[in-house]
Structure formats: structure tokens, C-alpha cells
Amino acid sequence: MNRTLERYQRCCYTPQDSSAAERETQSWYQEVSKLKAKYESLQRSQRHLLGEDLGPLSVKELQSLEKQLEGALSQARQRKTQIMMEQMEELRRKLETEGQGSLRAIQASWESSAMVANNNYSVHPSQSNSMDCEPTLQIGYHNYVQQHQQQQQQQQEEANLARNVGNSSENNFIQGWAL
């Protein structure tokens, strides 16, 4: 009896298993076909974005592509600006901390040298803030600016004079009448 049941099950269920396997194979084949079409579409889109193979596109498709590229370019510029601002802020903080560290080191060296010398003077807090003043020295700067401006003015006058003299020696026609 067991043998009969086994033969019955093999005969009945084997064709069903093969049809299930066929359905699964067909399903996978359809999935592969869909993925292949999607892959080709993505490749075509990538070529269009790179400026290749634009001939068969319509004006509407080209305008859409242009909008996509402008949007991507805008996002790239925004990201670049954001990164650069973050880097500048980080560098500013580093400079600030290094500047404070060097200022403290200078103050400490002054205080230690004052203590070593056993002088009656020491560095007062109001004197330590004197490092915040303008670091440029402008002795004679105003004289230099005035001389530079006078030289530029003389050069312009000479150029205008040379231009006027050059124009009058070339021809004696009024410019509107010359053909």
C-alpha cells in the first residue's frame, strides 16, 4: 500500500512541481528583461547628461535635460560653497586658538622675564590688550598716496594729449564726414 501511495504522489505532484518551476523560471526571465530595459534606459540617460547622443532628442526633451543639468549644477555649486564656508570657519577657529595660545605664551614669557629680572614693574592686564591694535605702520603713507595719485593723473593727461595729437595729425576730417 505504501508503494502505491508513493507512486501516486510521484505521478500527481511531479508535474505540479515542474509547472511551478516553469512559472518561477518565466518570472525570473521577465524580471531579467525588465532590469535589462531599465539598465539600457539609464545608460541612454547617462549619455544624454554627458552631452552624447543628443541627435534623436526633441526640443522638449532637450529643454527637460537642460533643466536637469541646471538643477544639478546649482546643487553642486551650493554644496561647494557650503564646504568652502565650513573650511573657512574651521581655519578661522584654528587661527583664533593659535593666536590666543601664542599671545598667552608671549605674556607668560614677559611675566617670567620680569620676575627673573626682579624689576619693580610687571605686565598689567590693561597692557596685555595692547596686542589687539592695528598691526600696520603707516608712517609717510599719506605722502605716498598723494604722490601716487599725482603720478597717475600726469600719466592720464599725457595719454590724452598724445591721443589728441595723434588724431589731429592723421587727418583733418571731422569724424562724422569721413567715409
Summary of the structure (lengths in Angstrom):
residues: 179
radius of gyration: 42.4
end to end distance: 121.6
largest distance: 130.7
contacts: 317
relative contact order: 0.02
helix: 81%
strand: 0%
